[in-house]
Amino acid sequence: MENMLIQGTKSSPNVEFDAASGKIMMSGSSYPENASEFYHPLLNWIDKYTMEVSKEIKADFGFKYLNSSSVKLISEMVDKLNKLNSAGIPVEINWRCVRGDEDIFDLGEEFKEEVSCKFNIIED
């Protein structure tokens, strides 16, 4: 299975999905012109990973800014990861935010309340 690597831009996050290690990393700002077009390949990669590899996933999200479209799709991704955890594939999510960034922190808190997988909020 191939890794998913996308160089971040001003409006889209840096993406590193590593199939060998099961690590998913996204960081930066996310307000792409078409969030659905940007995020659906990432959601599909997770589906393919679970069919082909299906071992532990460690996700690390470090967003500086998310528009509402991106929040919706990140929510889908967190939900998908949580369902995998419930199905027996261990998932751990690290939600990183800058200390004092209440919007990103609060979003992490909302996600944490909705999942049963290990979910850490880390203020850097």
MOPAC internal coordinates of N, CA, C and O (Angstrom, degrees):
PM7 1SCF
backbone

  N    0.0000 0     0.00 0     0.00 0    0    0    0
  C    1.4543 1     0.00 0     0.00 0    1    0    0
  C    1.5260 1   108.70 1     0.00 0    2    1    0
  O    1.2310 1   121.38 1   -41.23 1    3    2    1
  N    1.3119 1   114.96 1   138.77 1    3    2    1
  C    1.4585 1   120.01 1  -177.70 1    5    3    2
  C    1.5264 1   111.37 1   -84.65 1    6    5    3
  O    1.2310 1   121.45 1   -30.39 1    7    6    5
  N    1.3240 1   114.83 1   149.61 1    7    6    5
  C    1.4547 1   120.98 1   174.41 1    9    7    6
  C    1.5226 1   109.02 1   -75.37 1   10    9    7
  O    1.2310 1   121.05 1   -19.11 1   11   10    9
  N    1.3162 1   115.59 1   160.89 1   11   10    9
  C    1.4630 1   121.62 1   176.09 1   13   11   10
  C    1.5229 1   106.37 1  -114.90 1   14   13   11
  O    1.2310 1   120.77 1   -65.37 1   15   14   13
  N    1.3240 1   116.12 1   114.63 1   15   14   13
  C    1.4612 1   121.96 1   179.31 1   17   15   14
  C    1.5140 1   108.78 1  -126.94 1   18   17   15
  O    1.2310 1   120.76 1   -57.12 1   19   18   17
  N    1.3265 1   116.15 1   122.88 1   19   18   17
  C    1.4602 1   121.69 1   178.21 1   21   19   18
  C    1.5220 1   107.66 1  -132.03 1   22   21   19
  O    1.2310 1   121.05 1   -58.53 1   23   22   21
  N    1.3103 1   115.60 1   121.47 1   23   22   21
  C    1.4668 1   120.43 1   177.90 1   25   23   22
  C    1.5309 1   108.93 1   -71.08 1   26   25   23
  O    1.2310 1   120.87 1   -51.24 1   27   26   25
  N    1.3140 1   115.93 1   128.76 1   27   26   25
  C    1.4618 1   120.27 1   179.69 1   29   27   26
  C    1.5165 1   112.14 1   -66.26 1   30   29   27
  O    1.2310 1   121.48 1   -25.45 1   31   30   29
  N    1.3132 1   114.78 1   154.55 1   31   30   29
  C    1.4606 1   122.14 1   175.17 1   33   31   30
  C    1.5249 1   107.29 1  -125.81 1   34   33   31
  O    1.2310 1   120.98 1     5.08 1   35   34   33
  N    1.3022 1   115.73 1  -174.92 1   35   34   33
  C    1.4651 1   120.03 1   177.21 1   37   35   34
  C    1.5392 1   111.21 1   -57.92 1   38   37   35
  O    1.2310 1   120.77 1   144.74 1   39   38   37
  N    1.3528 1   116.14 1   -35.26 1   39   38   37
  C    1.4628 1   119.75 1  -173.92 1   41   39   38
  C    1.5304 1   114.98 1  -111.78 1   42   41   39
  O    1.2310 1   120.22 1   179.86 1   43   42   41
  N    1.3271 1   117.19 1    -0.14 1   43   42   41
  C    1.4709 1   118.65 1   179.07 1   45   43   42
  C    1.5323 1   109.91 1  -135.93 1   46   45   43
  O    1.2310 1   120.41 1   -32.45 1   47   46   45
  N    1.3226 1   116.82 1   147.55 1   47   46   45
  C    1.4601 1   120.49 1  -174.07 1   49   47   46
  C    1.5280 1   113.87 1   -76.73 1   50   49   47
  O    1.2310 1   121.66 1   -21.82 1   51   50   49
  N    1.3144 1   114.44 1   158.18 1   51   50   49
  C    1.4536 1   121.62 1   169.94 1   53   51   50
  C    1.5286 1   106.72 1   -73.46 1   54   53   51
  O    1.2310 1   120.60 1   -44.43 1   55   54   53
  N    1.3326 1   116.46 1   135.57 1   55   54   53
  C    1.4660 1   121.25 1  -176.86 1   57   55   54
  C    1.5253 1   109.14 1  -128.13 1   58   57   55
  O    1.2310 1   120.85 1   -50.87 1   59   58   57
  N    1.3224 1   115.98 1   129.13 1   59   58   57
  C    1.4587 1   122.01 1   174.20 1   61   59   58
  C    1.5215 1   107.74 1  -136.41 1   62   61   59
  O    1.2310 1   120.35 1   -76.09 1   63   62   61
  N    1.3231 1   116.93 1   103.91 1   63   62   61
  C    1.4602 1   122.66 1   175.99 1   65   63   62
  C    1.5281 1   106.26 1  -110.03 1   66   65   63
  O    1.2310 1   120.20 1   -64.03 1   67   66   65
  N    1.3233 1   117.23 1   115.97 1   67   66   65
  C    1.4574 1   122.72 1  -175.35 1   69   67   66
  C    1.5265 1   109.98 1  -110.12 1   70   69   67
  O    1.2310 1   120.57 1   -68.11 1   71   70   69
  N    1.3242 1   116.51 1   111.89 1   71   70   69
  C    1.4630 1   121.23 1  -176.24 1   73   71   70
  C    1.5198 1   112.34 1   -67.88 1   74   73   71
  O    1.2310 1   119.76 1   143.54 1   75   74   73
  N    1.3317 1   118.06 1   -36.46 1   75   74   73
  C    1.4671 1   120.81 1  -176.85 1   77   75   74
  C    1.5239 1   111.93 1   -66.37 1   78   77   75
  O    1.2310 1   120.53 1   139.86 1   79   78   77
  N    1.3288 1   116.59 1   -40.14 1   79   78   77
  C    1.4641 1   120.44 1  -176.93 1   81   79   78
  C    1.5289 1   113.43 1   -95.91 1   82   81   79
  O    1.2310 1   120.01 1   163.83 1   83   82   81
  N    1.3312 1   117.58 1   -16.17 1   83   82   81
  C    1.4554 1   120.73 1  -176.50 1   85   83   82
  C    1.5174 1   112.77 1    75.67 1   86   85   83
  O    1.2310 1   120.62 1  -160.33 1   87   86   85
  N    1.3352 1   116.42 1    19.67 1   87   86   85
  C    1.4715 1   120.22 1  -179.43 1   89   87   86
  C    1.5185 1   110.51 1   -96.27 1   90   89   87
  O    1.2310 1   122.18 1   -46.56 1   91   90   89
  N    1.3325 1   113.44 1   133.44 1   91   90   89
  C    1.4568 1   122.45 1   177.26 1   93   91   90
  C    1.5216 1   106.35 1  -119.73 1   94   93   91
  O    1.2310 1   120.31 1   -56.57 1   95   94   93
  N    1.3299 1   117.02 1   123.43 1   95   94   93
  C    1.4534 1   120.17 1  -179.11 1   97   95   94
  C    1.5268 1   109.33 1  -132.19 1   98   97   95
  O    1.2310 1   121.56 1   -47.60 1   99   98   97
  N    1.3339 1   114.63 1   132.40 1   99   98   97
  C    1.4592 1   120.99 1   174.59 1  101   99   98
  C    1.5228 1   107.37 1  -137.02 1  102  101   99
  O    1.2310 1   120.74 1   -44.51 1  103  102  101
  N    1.3367 1   116.18 1   135.49 1  103  102  101
  C    1.4617 1   119.12 1   179.78 1  105  103  102
  C    1.5217 1   110.44 1  -151.85 1  106  105  103
  O    1.2310 1   121.65 1   -25.42 1  107  106  105
  N    1.3148 1   114.45 1   154.58 1  107  106  105
  C    1.4600 1   121.22 1   178.46 1  109  107  106
  C    1.5122 1   111.40 1   112.05 1  110  109  107
  O    1.2310 1   121.53 1    24.11 1  111  110  109
  N    1.3077 1   114.68 1  -155.89 1  111  110  109
  C    1.4645 1   121.44 1   179.51 1  113  111  110
  C    1.5250 1   109.32 1  -101.56 1  114  113  111
  O    1.2310 1   121.01 1   -29.02 1  115  114  113
  N    1.3314 1   115.67 1   150.98 1  115  114  113
  C    1.4551 1   119.60 1   179.56 1  117  115  114
  C    1.5185 1   110.20 1  -136.19 1  118  117  115
  O    1.2310 1   121.84 1   -78.29 1  119  118  117
  N    1.3226 1   114.09 1   101.71 1  119  118  117
  C    1.4627 1   121.42 1   170.83 1  121  119  118
  C    1.5249 1   108.91 1  -147.89 1  122  121  119
  O    1.2310 1   121.00 1  -126.44 1  123  122  121
  N    1.3572 1   115.68 1    53.56 1  123  122  121
  C    1.4640 1   118.48 1  -179.59 1  125  123  122
  C    1.5221 1   111.05 1   -64.52 1  126  125  123
  O    1.2310 1   121.56 1   -24.25 1  127  126  125
  N    1.3261 1   114.63 1   155.75 1  127  126  125
  C    1.4589 1   120.22 1  -179.67 1  129  127  126
  C    1.5232 1   111.17 1   -57.11 1  130  129  127
  O    1.2310 1   120.72 1   140.43 1  131  130  129
  N    1.3383 1   116.22 1   -39.57 1  131  130  129
  C    1.4597 1   120.71 1   178.09 1  133  131  130
  C    1.5258 1   108.01 1  -128.76 1  134  133  131
  O    1.2310 1   120.60 1   -88.69 1  135  134  133
  N    1.3206 1   116.46 1    91.31 1  135  134  133
  C    1.4680 1   121.25 1  -176.01 1  137  135  134
  C    1.5224 1   111.50 1   -61.67 1  138  137  135
  O    1.2310 1   119.97 1   141.99 1  139  138  137
  N    1.3137 1   117.66 1   -38.01 1  139  138  137
  C    1.4582 1   120.87 1   179.86 1  141  139  138
  C    1.5249 1   110.69 1   -61.05 1  142  141  139
  O    1.2310 1   120.60 1   135.20 1  143  142  141
  N    1.3092 1   116.45 1   -44.80 1  143  142  141
  C    1.4652 1   121.29 1   179.15 1  145  143  142
  C    1.5310 1   110.90 1   -62.78 1  146  145  143
  O    1.2310 1   120.28 1   144.14 1  147  146  145
  N    1.3234 1   117.06 1   -35.86 1  147  146  145
  C    1.4624 1   120.68 1  -179.72 1  149  147  146
  C    1.5313 1   111.36 1   -73.79 1  150  149  147
  O    1.2310 1   119.78 1   135.38 1  151  150  149
  N    1.3385 1   118.03 1   -44.62 1  151  150  149
  C    1.4645 1   121.58 1  -171.24 1  153  151  150
  C    1.5256 1   115.25 1   -85.74 1  154  153  151
  O    1.2310 1   119.02 1   153.35 1  155  154  153
  N    1.3122 1   119.48 1   -26.65 1  155  154  153
  C    1.4678 1   119.08 1  -176.62 1  157  155  154
  C    1.5336 1   113.50 1   -61.29 1  158  157  155
  O    1.2310 1   118.63 1   141.26 1  159  158  157
  N    1.3407 1   120.22 1   -38.74 1  159  158  157
  C    1.4715 1   118.04 1   174.80 1  161  159  158
  C    1.5387 1   112.41 1   -61.95 1  162  161  159
  O    1.2310 1   120.32 1   148.98 1  163  162  161
  N    1.3215 1   116.99 1   -31.02 1  163  162  161
  C    1.4653 1   120.60 1   178.42 1  165  163  162
  C    1.5284 1   110.51 1   -70.42 1  166  165  163
  O    1.2310 1   120.59 1   136.92 1  167  166  165
  N    1.3146 1   116.48 1   -43.08 1  167  166  165
  C    1.4609 1   120.81 1   176.88 1  169  167  166
  C    1.5267 1   110.45 1   -63.70 1  170  169  167
  O    1.2310 1   120.22 1   140.21 1  171  170  169
  N    1.3175 1   117.19 1   -39.79 1  171  170  169
  C    1.4646 1   121.35 1   177.65 1  173  171  170
  C    1.5240 1   111.30 1   -65.51 1  174  173  171
  O    1.2310 1   120.09 1   143.44 1  175  174  173
  N    1.3409 1   117.43 1   -36.56 1  175  174  173
  C    1.4633 1   121.22 1   178.14 1  177  175  174
  C    1.5262 1   109.72 1   -61.15 1  178  177  175
  O    1.2310 1   120.43 1   137.78 1  179  178  177
  N    1.3293 1   116.78 1   -42.22 1  179  178  177
  C    1.4723 1   120.46 1   179.32 1  181  179  178
  C    1.5288 1   109.77 1   -62.54 1  182  181  179
  O    1.2310 1   120.06 1   137.06 1  183  182  181
  N    1.3260 1   117.49 1   -42.94 1  183  182  181
  C    1.4690 1   120.45 1   177.10 1  185  183  182
  C    1.5228 1   111.01 1   -59.24 1  186  185  183
  O    1.2310 1   120.61 1   133.71 1  187  186  185
  N    1.3229 1   116.44 1   -46.29 1  187  186  185
  C    1.4642 1   121.15 1  -179.19 1  189  187  186
  C    1.5358 1   110.06 1   -64.35 1  190  189  187
  O    1.2310 1   120.41 1   138.84 1  191  190  189
  N    1.3147 1   116.83 1   -41.16 1  191  190  189
  C    1.4692 1   121.39 1   178.60 1  193  191  190
  C    1.5252 1   110.65 1   -57.68 1  194  193  191
  O    1.2310 1   120.52 1   134.96 1  195  194  193
  N    1.3104 1   116.61 1   -45.04 1  195  194  193
  C    1.4671 1   119.70 1  -177.34 1  197  195  194
  C    1.5207 1   111.76 1   -67.41 1  198  197  195
  O    1.2310 1   120.01 1   151.19 1  199  198  197
  N    1.3264 1   117.58 1   -28.81 1  199  198  197
  C    1.4667 1   120.46 1   178.36 1  201  199  198
  C    1.5278 1   111.76 1   -79.99 1  202  201  199
  O    1.2310 1   120.63 1   143.78 1  203  202  201
  N    1.3310 1   116.40 1   -36.22 1  203  202  201
  C    1.4575 1   119.85 1  -173.89 1  205  203  202
  C    1.5255 1   114.34 1   -96.11 1  206  205  203
  O    1.2310 1   120.12 1   147.91 1  207  206  205
  N    1.3324 1   117.38 1   -32.09 1  207  206  205
  C    1.4642 1   120.57 1  -173.87 1  209  207  206
  C    1.5275 1   111.01 1  -114.92 1  210  209  207
  O    1.2310 1   120.62 1   126.46 1  211  210  209
  N    1.2844 1   116.43 1   -53.54 1  211  210  209
  C    1.4731 1   126.31 1   178.28 1  213  211  210
  C    1.5267 1   114.53 1    45.74 1  214  213  211
  O    1.2310 1   121.06 1  -127.07 1  215  214  213
  N    1.3372 1   115.59 1    52.93 1  215  214  213
  C    1.4585 1   119.40 1   170.07 1  217  215  214
  C    1.5238 1   108.19 1  -121.73 1  218  217  215
  O    1.2310 1   120.55 1    -2.48 1  219  218  217
  N    1.3212 1   116.56 1   177.52 1  219  218  217
  C    1.4616 1   123.09 1  -174.71 1  221  219  218
  C    1.5356 1   112.58 1   -46.07 1  222  221  219
  O    1.2310 1   121.55 1   -38.20 1  223  222  221
  N    1.3394 1   114.65 1   141.80 1  223  222  221
  C    1.4609 1   121.71 1   176.98 1  225  223  222
  C    1.5244 1   108.84 1  -119.13 1  226  225  223
  O    1.2310 1   121.24 1   -48.33 1  227  226  225
  N    1.3222 1   115.23 1   131.67 1  227  226  225
  C    1.4653 1   121.17 1   172.43 1  229  227  226
  C    1.5168 1   106.92 1  -118.24 1  230  229  227
  O    1.2310 1   121.11 1   -63.52 1  231  230  229
  N    1.3202 1   115.49 1   116.48 1  231  230  229
  C    1.4605 1   121.33 1  -178.03 1  233  231  230
  C    1.5208 1   109.68 1  -107.15 1  234  233  231
  O    1.2310 1   121.05 1   -43.56 1  235  234  233
  N    1.3125 1   115.60 1   136.44 1  235  234  233
  C    1.4520 1   121.48 1   179.73 1  237  235  234
  C    1.5305 1   107.88 1  -128.69 1  238  237  235
  O    1.2310 1   121.05 1   -68.89 1  239  238  237
  N    1.3263 1   115.59 1   111.11 1  239  238  237
  C    1.4612 1   121.50 1  -179.75 1  241  239  238
  C    1.5189 1   108.96 1  -110.00 1  242  241  239
  O    1.2310 1   120.18 1   -52.89 1  243  242  241
  N    1.3104 1   117.26 1   127.11 1  243  242  241
  C    1.4621 1   121.83 1   178.92 1  245  243  242
  C    1.5104 1   110.51 1  -135.05 1  246  245  243
  O    1.2310 1   120.80 1  -105.15 1  247  246  245
  N    1.3041 1   116.07 1    74.85 1  247  246  245
  C    1.4628 1   120.44 1  -176.13 1  249  247  246
  C    1.5195 1   111.59 1   -90.37 1  250  249  247
  O    1.2310 1   121.46 1   -37.01 1  251  250  249
  N    1.3348 1   114.80 1   142.99 1  251  250  249
  C    1.4618 1   121.28 1   174.78 1  253  251  250
  C    1.5218 1   110.52 1   -96.63 1  254  253  251
  O    1.2310 1   121.48 1   149.16 1  255  254  253
  N    1.3423 1   114.77 1   -30.84 1  255  254  253
  C    1.4636 1   120.18 1   179.60 1  257  255  254
  C    1.5181 1   108.69 1  -156.93 1  258  257  255
  O    1.2310 1   120.88 1   -40.46 1  259  258  257
  N    1.3317 1   115.92 1   139.54 1  259  258  257
  C    1.4652 1   122.06 1   176.08 1  261  259  258
  C    1.5216 1   108.60 1  -134.40 1  262  261  259
  O    1.2310 1   120.27 1   -50.88 1  263  262  261
  N    1.3312 1   117.08 1   129.12 1  263  262  261
  C    1.4572 1   118.16 1   172.59 1  265  263  262
  C    1.5334 1   108.74 1   -82.40 1  266  265  263
  O    1.2310 1   120.36 1    -7.20 1  267  266  265
  N    1.3093 1   116.91 1   172.80 1  267  266  265
  C    1.4697 1   119.97 1  -173.71 1  269  267  266
  C    1.5211 1   112.80 1   -62.95 1  270  269  267
  O    1.2310 1   119.73 1   144.26 1  271  270  269
  N    1.3428 1   118.11 1   -35.74 1  271  270  269
  C    1.4687 1   120.22 1   178.08 1  273  271  270
  C    1.5222 1   110.66 1   -64.64 1  274  273  271
  O    1.2310 1   120.38 1   138.98 1  275  274  273
  N    1.3259 1   116.88 1   -41.02 1  275  274  273
  C    1.4585 1   120.84 1   179.03 1  277  275  274
  C    1.5228 1   110.89 1   -66.87 1  278  277  275
  O    1.2310 1   120.19 1   140.05 1  279  278  277
  N    1.3309 1   117.24 1   -39.95 1  279  278  277
  C    1.4673 1   120.85 1   178.47 1  281  279  278
  C    1.5223 1   109.93 1   -57.88 1  282  281  279
  O    1.2310 1   120.25 1   136.03 1  283  282  281
  N    1.3157 1   117.13 1   -43.97 1  283  282  281
  C    1.4634 1   121.52 1  -179.70 1  285  283  282
  C    1.5274 1   110.88 1   -59.90 1  286  285  283
  O    1.2310 1   120.31 1   136.75 1  287  286  285
  N    1.3292 1   117.01 1   -43.25 1  287  286  285
  C    1.4589 1   120.50 1  -177.20 1  289  287  286
  C    1.5290 1   111.98 1   -77.42 1  290  289  287
  O    1.2310 1   119.98 1   147.12 1  291  290  289
  N    1.3104 1   117.64 1   -32.88 1  291  290  289
  C    1.4710 1   119.95 1   173.64 1  293  291  290
  C    1.5286 1   108.52 1   -66.14 1  294  293  291
  O    1.2310 1   120.36 1   142.57 1  295  294  293
  N    1.3173 1   116.91 1   -37.43 1  295  294  293
  C    1.4605 1   120.77 1   176.30 1  297  295  294
  C    1.5318 1   110.49 1   -60.44 1  298  297  295
  O    1.2310 1   120.26 1   137.76 1  299  298  297
  N    1.3292 1   117.12 1   -42.24 1  299  298  297
  C    1.4681 1   120.75 1   176.15 1  301  299  298
  C    1.5234 1   110.60 1   -60.47 1  302  301  299
  O    1.2310 1   120.73 1   139.45 1  303  302  301
  N    1.3378 1   116.21 1   -40.55 1  303  302  301
  C    1.4565 1   120.46 1  -178.92 1  305  303  302
  C    1.5346 1   110.52 1   -66.56 1  306  305  303
  O    1.2310 1   120.36 1   135.69 1  307  306  305
  N    1.3174 1   116.92 1   -44.31 1  307  306  305
  C    1.4640 1   120.93 1   178.74 1  309  307  306
  C    1.5289 1   109.72 1   -62.97 1  310  309  307
  O    1.2310 1   120.23 1   138.53 1  311  310  309
  N    1.3202 1   117.17 1   -41.47 1  311  310  309
  C    1.4610 1   121.57 1   177.65 1  313  311  310
  C    1.5290 1   110.91 1   -61.91 1  314  313  311
  O    1.2310 1   120.53 1   136.17 1  315  314  313
  N    1.3184 1   116.58 1   -43.83 1  315  314  313
  C    1.4697 1   121.72 1   178.99 1  317  315  314
  C    1.5282 1   110.12 1   -61.65 1  318  317  315
  O    1.2310 1   120.28 1   136.08 1  319  318  317
  N    1.3345 1   117.07 1   -43.92 1  319  318  317
  C    1.4647 1   120.96 1   179.00 1  321  319  318
  C    1.5297 1   110.69 1   -64.54 1  322  321  319
  O    1.2310 1   120.48 1   140.16 1  323  322  321
  N    1.3173 1   116.69 1   -39.84 1  323  322  321
  C    1.4634 1   120.28 1   178.79 1  325  323  322
  C    1.5292 1   111.55 1   -63.99 1  326  325  323
  O    1.2310 1   120.39 1   140.35 1  327  326  325
  N    1.3323 1   116.86 1   -39.65 1  327  326  325
  C    1.4685 1   120.62 1   177.92 1  329  327  326
  C    1.5222 1   110.70 1   -64.28 1  330  329  327
  O    1.2310 1   120.34 1   143.12 1  331  330  329
  N    1.3302 1   116.95 1   -36.88 1  331  330  329
  C    1.4638 1   120.28 1   176.71 1  333  331  330
  C    1.5188 1   110.38 1   -63.31 1  334  333  331
  O    1.2310 1   120.85 1   138.22 1  335  334  333
  N    1.3310 1   115.99 1   -41.78 1  335  334  333
  C    1.4584 1   120.47 1   178.28 1  337  335  334
  C    1.5285 1   109.90 1   -61.00 1  338  337  335
  O    1.2310 1   120.65 1   136.23 1  339  338  337
  N    1.3103 1   116.37 1   -43.77 1  339  338  337
  C    1.4670 1   120.75 1   178.87 1  341  339  338
  C    1.5213 1   111.94 1   -64.74 1  342  341  339
  O    1.2310 1   120.44 1   153.67 1  343  342  341
  N    1.3410 1   116.77 1   -26.33 1  343  342  341
  C    1.4631 1   121.50 1  -179.66 1  345  343  342
  C    1.5353 1   112.39 1   -88.01 1  346  345  343
  O    1.2310 1   120.44 1  -177.48 1  347  346  345
  N    1.3389 1   116.77 1     2.52 1  347  346  345
  C    1.4547 1   119.52 1   175.12 1  349  347  346
  C    1.5155 1   116.61 1   106.21 1  350  349  347
  O    1.2310 1   119.73 1  -179.44 1  351  350  349
  N    1.3293 1   118.11 1     0.56 1  351  350  349
  C    1.4648 1   120.70 1   174.39 1  353  351  350
  C    1.5300 1   106.40 1   -96.64 1  354  353  351
  O    1.2310 1   119.97 1   -68.82 1  355  354  353
  N    1.3430 1   117.65 1   111.18 1  355  354  353
  C    1.4725 1   119.46 1  -177.01 1  357  355  354
  C    1.5309 1   111.77 1   -59.41 1  358  357  355
  O    1.2310 1   121.04 1   -47.48 1  359  358  357
  N    1.3235 1   115.62 1   132.52 1  359  358  357
  C    1.4619 1   122.14 1   179.22 1  361  359  358
  C    1.5235 1   108.95 1  -130.14 1  362  361  359
  O    1.2310 1   121.33 1   -46.25 1  363  362  361
  N    1.3193 1   115.05 1   133.75 1  363  362  361
  C    1.4662 1   121.43 1   172.46 1  365  363  362
  C    1.5174 1   107.44 1  -127.30 1  366  365  363
  O    1.2310 1   120.83 1   -48.89 1  367  366  365
  N    1.3383 1   116.01 1   131.11 1  367  366  365
  C    1.4614 1   121.51 1  -179.54 1  369  367  366
  C    1.5189 1   109.06 1  -116.69 1  370  369  367
  O    1.2310 1   120.83 1   -52.10 1  371  370  369
  N    1.3262 1   116.03 1   127.90 1  371  370  369
  C    1.4626 1   122.18 1   171.38 1  373  371  370
  C    1.5191 1   107.44 1  -107.44 1  374  373  371
  O    1.2310 1   121.11 1   -59.41 1  375  374  373
  N    1.3206 1   115.49 1   120.59 1  375  374  373
  C    1.4630 1   121.92 1   179.90 1  377  375  374
  C    1.5268 1   106.32 1  -106.77 1  378  377  375
  O    1.2310 1   120.47 1   -72.28 1  379  378  377
  N    1.3195 1   116.71 1   107.72 1  379  378  377
  C    1.4597 1   121.28 1  -175.80 1  381  379  378
  C    1.5258 1   110.48 1   -99.36 1  382  381  379
  O    1.2310 1   121.43 1   -40.36 1  383  382  381
  N    1.3202 1   114.87 1   139.64 1  383  382  381
  C    1.4572 1   119.76 1   175.79 1  385  383  382
  C    1.5162 1   109.48 1  -146.58 1  386  385  383
  O    1.2310 1   121.37 1   -23.61 1  387  386  385
  N    1.3064 1   114.98 1   156.39 1  387  386  385
  C    1.4555 1   120.78 1   176.50 1  389  387  386
  C    1.5243 1   107.60 1   -72.79 1  390  389  387
  O    1.2310 1   121.02 1   -46.00 1  391  390  389
  N    1.3209 1   115.66 1   134.00 1  391  390  389
  C    1.4655 1   120.11 1   178.53 1  393  391  390
  C    1.5286 1   108.99 1   -53.12 1  394  393  391
  O    1.2310 1   120.78 1   -51.46 1  395  394  393
  N    1.3180 1   116.12 1   128.54 1  395  394  393
  C    1.4596 1   121.41 1   179.39 1  397  395  394
  C    1.5202 1   114.24 1    95.13 1  398  397  395
  O    1.2310 1   119.81 1   171.45 1  399  398  397
  N    1.3325 1   117.98 1    -8.55 1  399  398  397
  C    1.4696 1   120.50 1   177.93 1  401  399  398
  C    1.5245 1   107.98 1   -84.07 1  402  401  399
  O    1.2310 1   121.05 1   -90.44 1  403  402  401
  N    1.3280 1   115.60 1    89.56 1  403  402  401
  C    1.4615 1   120.95 1  -174.22 1  405  403  402
  C    1.5242 1   113.22 1   -64.82 1  406  405  403
  O    1.2310 1   120.02 1   144.88 1  407  406  405
  N    1.3233 1   117.57 1   -35.12 1  407  406  405
  C    1.4701 1   119.96 1  -178.11 1  409  407  406
  C    1.5249 1   111.50 1   -63.44 1  410  409  407
  O    1.2310 1   120.06 1   129.59 1  411  410  409
  N    1.3325 1   117.50 1   -50.41 1  411  410  409
  C    1.4598 1   121.08 1  -179.02 1  413  411  410
  C    1.5292 1   110.10 1   -69.88 1  414  413  411
  O    1.2310 1   120.10 1   141.03 1  415  414  413
  N    1.3242 1   117.42 1   -38.97 1  415  414  413
  C    1.4681 1   121.01 1   177.15 1  417  415  414
  C    1.5236 1   110.60 1   -60.39 1  418  417  415
  O    1.2310 1   120.40 1   131.23 1  419  418  417
  N    1.3367 1   116.83 1   -48.77 1  419  418  417
  C    1.4669 1   121.32 1  -178.79 1  421  419  418
  C    1.5254 1   111.67 1   -63.00 1  422  421  419
  O    1.2310 1   120.35 1   142.82 1  423  422  421
  N    1.3250 1   116.93 1   -37.18 1  423  422  421
  C    1.4589 1   120.33 1   176.81 1  425  423  422
  C    1.5295 1   109.93 1   -62.93 1  426  425  423
  O    1.2310 1   120.52 1   137.22 1  427  426  425
  N    1.3209 1   116.62 1   -42.78 1  427  426  425
  C    1.4557 1   120.74 1   175.58 1  429  427  426
  C    1.5164 1   111.85 1   -59.80 1  430  429  427
  O    1.2310 1   120.41 1   138.88 1  431  430  429
  N    1.3131 1   116.82 1   -41.12 1  431  430  429
  C    1.4722 1   121.44 1   177.75 1  433  431  430
  C    1.5304 1   110.75 1   -61.87 1  434  433  431
  O    1.2310 1   120.54 1   138.63 1  435  434  433
  N    1.3326 1   116.57 1   -41.37 1  435  434  433
  C    1.4730 1   120.31 1   178.62 1  437  435  434
  C    1.5236 1   110.61 1   -62.77 1  438  437  435
  O    1.2310 1   120.39 1   134.20 1  439  438  437
  N    1.3268 1   116.85 1   -45.80 1  439  438  437
  C    1.4624 1   120.39 1   178.73 1  441  439  438
  C    1.5240 1   110.49 1   -62.15 1  442  441  439
  O    1.2310 1   120.50 1   136.38 1  443  442  441
  N    1.3186 1   116.64 1   -43.62 1  443  442  441
  C    1.4706 1   121.56 1  -177.70 1  445  443  442
  C    1.5261 1   111.20 1   -58.73 1  446  445  443
  O    1.2310 1   120.34 1   141.49 1  447  446  445
  N    1.3238 1   116.95 1   -38.51 1  447  446  445
  C    1.4600 1   121.89 1  -179.60 1  449  447  446
  C    1.5300 1   112.22 1   -67.88 1  450  449  447
  O    1.2310 1   120.35 1   156.41 1  451  450  449
  N    1.3335 1   116.93 1   -23.59 1  451  450  449
  C    1.4644 1   121.26 1  -174.71 1  453  451  450
  C    1.5213 1   114.16 1   -93.45 1  454  453  451
  O    1.2310 1   119.80 1   173.61 1  455  454  453
  N    1.3383 1   117.98 1    -6.39 1  455  454  453
  C    1.4616 1   120.08 1  -173.74 1  457  455  454
  C    1.5251 1   112.22 1  -118.67 1  458  457  455
  O    1.2310 1   121.37 1   -20.50 1  459  458  457
  N    1.3193 1   114.98 1   159.50 1  459  458  457
  C    1.4589 1   120.61 1   175.47 1  461  459  458
  C    1.5250 1   111.80 1  -107.03 1  462  461  459
  O    1.2310 1   120.11 1   168.52 1  463  462  461
  N    1.3426 1   117.40 1   -11.48 1  463  462  461
  C    1.4634 1   119.93 1   178.50 1  465  463  462
  C    1.5323 1   109.38 1   -74.43 1  466  465  463
  O    1.2310 1   121.02 1   -13.79 1  467  466  465
  N    1.3172 1   115.65 1   166.21 1  467  466  465
  C    1.4670 1   120.25 1   178.58 1  469  467  466
  C    1.5280 1   108.04 1   -65.38 1  470  469  467
  O    1.2310 1   120.62 1   -54.13 1  471  470  469
  N    1.3303 1   116.42 1   125.87 1  471  470  469
  C    1.4687 1   121.91 1  -175.56 1  473  471  470
  C    1.5269 1   107.53 1  -136.33 1  474  473  471
  O    1.2310 1   120.75 1   -67.74 1  475  474  473
  N    1.3234 1   116.17 1   112.26 1  475  474  473
  C    1.4665 1   121.79 1  -178.96 1  477  475  474
  C    1.5265 1   110.11 1  -107.55 1  478  477  475
  O    1.2310 1   120.64 1   -46.43 1  479  478  477
  N    1.3212 1   116.38 1   133.57 1  479  478  477
  C    1.4531 1   120.38 1   173.10 1  481  479  478
  C    1.5231 1   106.14 1  -104.28 1  482  481  479
  O    1.2310 1   121.34 1   -57.86 1  483  482  481
  N    1.3253 1   115.05 1   122.14 1  483  482  481
  C    1.4584 1   121.37 1  -174.94 1  485  483  482
  C    1.5226 1   108.77 1  -119.78 1  486  485  483
  O    1.2310 1   121.34 1   -61.54 1  487  486  485
  N    1.3250 1   115.05 1   118.46 1  487  486  485
  C    1.4619 1   119.54 1   177.07 1  489  487  486
  C    1.5312 1   107.92 1   -95.57 1  490  489  487
  O    1.2310 1   121.05 1   -60.25 1  491  490  489
  N    1.3290 1   115.60 1   119.75 1  491  490  489
  C    1.4696 1   121.22 1   179.49 1  493  491  490
  C    1.5165 1   110.86 1   -96.76 1  494  493  491
  O    1.2310 1   120.10 1   180.00 1  495  494  493

